[in-house]
Amino acid sequence: MKHKVCLVAGGAGFVGVNLISKLLDQDANVVVGDNLSLGSYENVHNYTKLPHQNCIEIDLSCSDASDKFFELALHKYGRVDEVWHLAANSDIPAGVDNPDIDLKDTFMTTYNLLKSSKKYSVKKFNFASSSAVYGDWKEIALDESLGPLKPISYYGAMKLASEAQISAAAESFLDQANIFRFPNVVGIPATHGVILDFFLKLKKNPKNLSVLGDGTQRKSYLHITELVDAMFHVSSLDLKQKHIEIVNIGCNDSGIYVKEIAEIVRDIVSPSASISYGNEKRGWLGDIPRFSYNTNRLKSLGWEPKLSSTEAVILAAKEIYKTQFE
């Protein structure tokens, strides 16, 4: 039986490491490319059994580099069956300061990976999108039919533009394209995010935890193991007459307040610490202070999470403390 050959772009990051582990469990042949601006191949090697020679440090925003990525897999395995595109700038405030970051690391990586997919006759493309494409809909639960979409960060704008590129490619040459709109994802090995940020702040100052915003920000969170499981479930479906699937992945609950997350982390690291809050409703420019997902589409495809947003945060906080701070 032939083993599936998968390219994982941006695979040295938090989501990538967990995705690679799942692919290897399914006996796939995996080749990873990452510019290592946020990810680390140390994490890949520590958390997976992927051979070192199957990882390449590469800037996929460059067209020639993208072709090189595909050619590495072709040289090793003779073909590429599917692309998992996780490469992106995930630092939203950095993109606000310098929009070139999102253009380069999110939009251009998508453009080049699609161009290479067409050149090398790869017919399946899986893309990690984001809730940020929706913009700020206040208390309205976000579902895939909502529109018009008006992202308020360059990060969200470039994710949405990438979705548009993939939609065009699905009409042109792809047999199957899956666009996964992520919520806030938590777990290990954490490389960024509110939980890790709180841990780092308390490590620096065990007496006080300073929180961006007033603590009333409320969002949906999903544990990384469930995110990867949901992606695999959708990707494995035989959608014969459907070229493209756009799906929210997340908990269908009202989320958890940042104030609650701060208290969970404080109680683990330094129970006597005080917590101080800002005056703004949002944590930073481009932040969407409140959102929840409508996940009926995901349910209709046969998948539901087992953990609530609160349970996912508690589990992730314990994991991060045990593996990175204990």
N, C-alpha and C positions, 0 to 999 in steps of 0.2 A: 504494500500500500504506500502511495506517495505521501510524504509529509508536506503539509501546507508551508509555504514560504512567505513570511511576513516582514515588511519593513515597518519599523516603529520610529517615526520622526519625533524628536523631542523625548526620547525614551529614557533619558537619564534623570528625569524629574520624578516627583512624588507619584503622580498617576502612572507614569511610564514603568517604573519599577514593579508596581503591582500588576500592571497589564502584562509585562514580560513574563512574570512568574506564572500567570494563568496560561499564557500561550505555550510556555514550555511544558506545563502540566498536560497540555493537550498534544504534546509531541510535535509542535510546530518548529520549523527552522526560523530563527529570528535574527535579523540584522538591525542594529540600532545606530542612529545618527543623531548627534546633539552638538550644539555649539558650546555647551557647558557654561553658559552665562549664569544659569540658575541651577541646573542639575549637576550631578556628580556621578562619574563612573564608579567611584568607590561604593556608592549606594547600590548600583547595578550589581556589582560583584559580591557585595555583602548580602543582598536580599534575594539574589537569583543565582542559578547555576549556568548563566550564559557565558560561553567562552569569551575570553578577552579579545580574541581576534575578530569577534563578531560585532565589535563596537568601534565606531569611527567618530572622531571629533571633526565636525564639519558645519559650515555655515550654509544652511539650506535656503537662505535668501538669495544665494547666487545660483544662476541657472546651471553653470558648469558643475558646481558642487552637487546639485541635485542629481544630475546625470551620473556623476561618480558614485553616488550613494546606491543608485539602482544597479549600476554595473558591478559593484562589489558583490551584491546578492546574486546577480546573474553569473558571475565568475565562480562563486562558491556552490550555488545550487541549481543553476541553469534556467531559473525563471523567478518571477515574483507573482504571487497569487493575490496579495492584498496589501494595502497601505493603511496603517493606523497613524493618523496625523495629530500629534499632541503638541507639536512645536509652536510656541507662542510666547510673547511677553506676558507674564502673569503679574507684573508689578504695575497696577493701575496708576498710582500716583506718579511713577516714573514716566509713564506715557503721557500724563497731563503736562508734565514739565517739558517733555521732548516727544512730540508726536511721531517723529521718525522711528522711534523704537517699535511702536505698534505696526507702522507701515512695513518695516523691514522684517521683524521677527514673527509677525502674525500673517499679514496679507501676502507678502512676497514669498514666504515659505509655502503657503497654499498654492499660489500661482505656479511656482516652479515644480512642486510635487505633482500637480495636475498635468502640467506640460510633460514632465518625465513619464507619468503614468500613461499618457497617450502615446508617447514615443516608443515605450517598451511594452505596449499592449496589455497593461494592467487594468482589469475591469472592475475591481472592487475597492472602494475608498471609504474609510471610516474617519470621521472628523469630530474632534473634541471642541464643541462650541460652548456657549455660556448663556446663563440667564441675563447677562448684561446686554444682549441684543435687544431685549424688550424695551429698555428704558424704565422710567419710574411711573408705575401704574398705581402707586399708593396701596390701598387695601384690596385691589382687585387681584384675584388669583390668576396667575399667568397660564394661559393655555396656547397651544401651537397655532390656533386660528386667530389669535389676537393681532390687531394691527390698526393703524400703521405702526411699525416698529421704529422707535426714536431713541437709540442708545445715547446716554449722556456722558460716556467716556470714549476716548479714542480706542481703548481696548475693546469695548463693545461694538464700536463702529467697524473695526477691522475684522472682528469675528463675523459680523453680519455681512460685510462685503465678501468674506471668504465663503460663507454659505451661498451667496449669490453665484460665485464662481463655480462651486460644486454643483449647484442646480443646473447651470449651463452645461457643465461637463457630463452630467447624467443624461441630458438630452442628446449630447453629441456622441459620447463614446463609452461611458461607464455602463456596466450592467446593473450594478448595485452601489448606491451611495447612502451611507447612514450618517445623519447629523445628530449628535447627542448634545443637548443643551444641559450643561452641568449646573447644579446648585453650588453652594459652598460645600467643599469636600474636605473631610477630616480623617486623620489616621496617621500611620507611619509608613515610611520615614518622612516626617514633616519637614518641608523646606521653607515654608512661609505660611501666613494665615494668622488669624486672630489668636488661636490657642497657643501656638508657638511664640507669638509676639508677647503674650502675657507671661509665659514661662521665662522668656529672656529678660523681661522687665523686672520680674521678681527675683531672678538670679542676680541682677545688678543692684536692686534695692529691695531687700526682703521686708522692709517696713511699710512700703507703700506701693500700690499698683495704680499707675496713671492710665486712664482709659480715654481714647480719642472719642469724642462725642459724649452725649449725656446718658448713654447706657440704654436708651429706649429703642435703639436699632433692633429690629427683629427679622430674622431670616431663616430660611430652610437649610438644614444641614444633612448631609448623607455620609455614611462611613465609606471609606475607600473600597473595602471588600464588596460592599453592595453595589457601588457604582460600577466596578469592573464586571461583576456578575450580570448586571443589567445590560451593559454594553454587549457582552458576549451573547446574551439571550437574544437581543434584537438582531445582532449581526448574523446569527445562525439561522434566522427565519428564512424560509423560502418564499420571497415576495415576487412571484413570477411576473406579474404584470405591473409591478411598481418599481420604477427606477430609483426612487429616492424616498427615504424615510426620515422625517424630522420629528424628534421626540424629546420631551422633557424627561430628565431622569432626576428623581428626588422623592422626598416624603410629601405626601398629601396632607400636611398639617400646617398649622399657623406659624411654625418655627419656634425659635428660642431667642430671648432677649440677650443682648450683649452683656447687660448687667448680670444675668444668670451665669453666662460663660465666665465672666470675671470672678464670680464667687466660687464657681467649681474649681477653677485653677488655683485661686487663692487658698482654698481649703486644703488642696493637695500639697502645695509648695510651702506656704507660710501662713498658717491659719490666723495668726495674730495681726497680719498686715491690714492696714486701712486701704480703702479704695477711693480714689478721687476721679471725678468725672469732669468733662468739659461742658460747655454750654450749648454746643451745636447739636442739631438733630442727626446730622450725618458725621461720619468719622473723618472723611477727607473729600476733596473735590472729585466728583465722579462716582462717589459712593452712593448706592441706593439703600436708604436706611431701612426699608421694609419691603419684603416680598415673600410670597408663597406660591407654590406651584399647583396647578391642576394637573394631575398625573393620570387622568382617565385614559389617555391614549396609550400610555405605557401598560396600564392594567389590561386594556383590550388586547394587547400583544402577549399577555400571559405572564407579566412580572409585577411583583409588589415588594417593597422593602419590608424587612422584619423589624427594623429599629426606627423609633421616632427621632426627630431632630435632637431632642434632649438626650436620649439614650446614646445616639451616635457621638455627641459631644463628650459625654461622660466617659464612654469607652475610649475615645481618642485621647482625651486628657490623661487617662491612666496609662495608655500605651506610650505616649510621648514622654511622660515622666519616667517610666520604667526603663525605656530604651535609650533616652537621650539626656536624662538629668539625674537619675538615681545614683 
